Amino acid sequence: MAGTQAKRSSREYATGRVGPRTATKTRARVRRHLRVRKKVTGSAARPRLVVNRSARHMFVQIVDDSVGRTLASASTMDAEVRSADGDKTAKAKLVGALIAERAKSAGIAAVVFDRGGYQYHGRVAALADSAREAGLTL
């Protein structure tokens, strides 16, 4: 029936159709990420390792901010990680090892870690530790 739906608030337009608690948490994370980004920038010598975490997946990119280009990326959506067994933390460790391997093949030895406004805890810490163990300098 036309006209029976409630009007969407500006909060819903900003973050999609999510509840007010989720929208508030997302807005706070974005604010924290912008605060971190004031200090953390990637260069050609030391690009930025960006972490994005959803409820189900992890996405990682190595970005050179001087030219705005992604140099390498990995995620839990990749076939070799997706088919692996284990919980989300175990898959985050695999993503960390994979991004370190791809960084080495791209000629990158050191990066600046950008946690994306997330706490350095759980999956984010597991990913960073795994990348360090695989030889990437964070």
C-alpha positions in Angstrom: 0.0 0.0 0.0 1.4 3.3 -1.0 2.2 5.8 1.8 2.0 3.4 4.7 5.7 3.1 5.3 7.2 5.4 8.0 9.5 8.1 6.9 13.2 7.3 7.2 15.3 9.3 9.5 18.5 11.0 8.5 20.4 8.4 10.6 19.0 5.6 8.3 20.0 7.5 5.2 23.5 8.0 6.5 24.2 4.4 7.4 21.6 2.2 5.6 18.7 0.6 7.3 20.2 -0.3 10.7 19.1 0.2 14.2 20.0 3.4 16.2 22.6 1.5 18.3 24.4 0.2 15.2 24.3 3.6 13.6 25.8 5.2 16.7 28.6 2.6 16.9 29.4 3.0 13.2 29.5 6.8 13.5 31.9 6.5 16.5 34.2 4.1 14.7 34.3 6.4 11.7 35.2 9.3 14.0 38.0 7.2 15.6 39.3 6.2 12.2 39.4 9.8 11.0 41.3 10.7 14.2 43.9 8.0 13.5 44.1 9.0 9.8 45.2 12.5 10.8 48.5 11.0 12.1 48.9 7.8 9.9 49.6 8.2 6.2 51.2 5.8 3.8 54.1 6.7 1.5 55.9 4.9 -1.3 58.6 3.9 1.2 56.1 2.8 3.9 52.6 2.3 2.6 49.5 2.0 4.9 48.0 -1.3 5.8 44.3 -0.7 6.2 42.0 -3.1 8.0 38.3 -3.2 7.5 36.3 -5.6 9.6 32.6 -6.7 9.2 30.7 -9.0 11.3 31.7 -11.9 9.1 34.7 -11.0 7.1 38.1 -9.1 7.2 39.4 -7.0 4.3 43.0 -5.7 4.2 44.6 -3.3 1.7 48.1 -1.9 1.4 47.7 1.7 0.1 50.2 4.3 -1.1 48.5 7.5 -0.1 50.9 9.7 -2.1 49.3 8.4 -5.3 46.1 7.0 -3.9 46.7 3.5 -5.2 46.1 0.1 -3.7 49.3 -2.0 -4.0 48.0 -5.3 -2.5 44.9 -6.7 -0.9 43.6 -9.8 0.8 40.4 -10.8 2.5 38.5 -13.7 4.0 36.6 -13.8 0.6 39.7 -15.2 -1.1 39.4 -18.8 -2.2 42.3 -20.1 -0.1 41.1 -18.4 3.1 37.4 -19.1 2.5 37.8 -22.8 2.2 39.9 -23.0 5.4 38.5 -24.4 8.6 38.4 -22.5 11.8 36.7 -19.5 13.5 36.9 -15.9 12.4 40.1 -15.3 14.4 41.8 -18.2 12.6 40.8 -16.9 9.3 42.1 -13.4 10.2 45.5 -15.0 10.9 45.4 -16.5 7.4 44.6 -13.2 5.9 47.5 -11.6 7.8 49.9 -14.2 6.4 48.4 -13.8 2.9 48.8 -10.0 2.9 52.4 -10.3 4.0 53.1 -12.8 1.2 51.5 -10.5 -1.4 53.3 -7.5 0.0 56.7 -9.3 -0.3 55.9 -10.2 -3.9 55.0 -6.5 -4.6 58.4 -5.5 -3.1 57.0 -4.1 0.2 58.9 -4.9 3.4 57.5 -2.3 5.9 54.1 -0.8 6.3 52.2 1.6 8.7 49.4 -0.2 10.5 46.0 1.5 10.3 43.5 -0.3 12.5 40.6 1.5 10.9 39.1 2.8 14.2 38.7 -0.8 15.6 40.2 -1.8 18.9 43.6 -3.5 18.6 42.1 -6.7 20.0 40.8 -10.0 18.8 40.7 -10.4 15.0 42.6 -7.1 14.3 45.4 -8.1 16.6 45.5 -11.6 15.2 45.8 -10.3 11.7 48.6 -7.9 12.6 50.6 -10.5 14.6 50.3 -13.0 11.7 51.6 -10.4 9.2 54.5 -9.7 11.5 55.3 -13.4 11.9 55.2 -13.7 8.1 58.0 -11.1 7.8 56.1 -7.8 7.3 57.4 -4.9 9.5 54.5 -3.1 11.1 
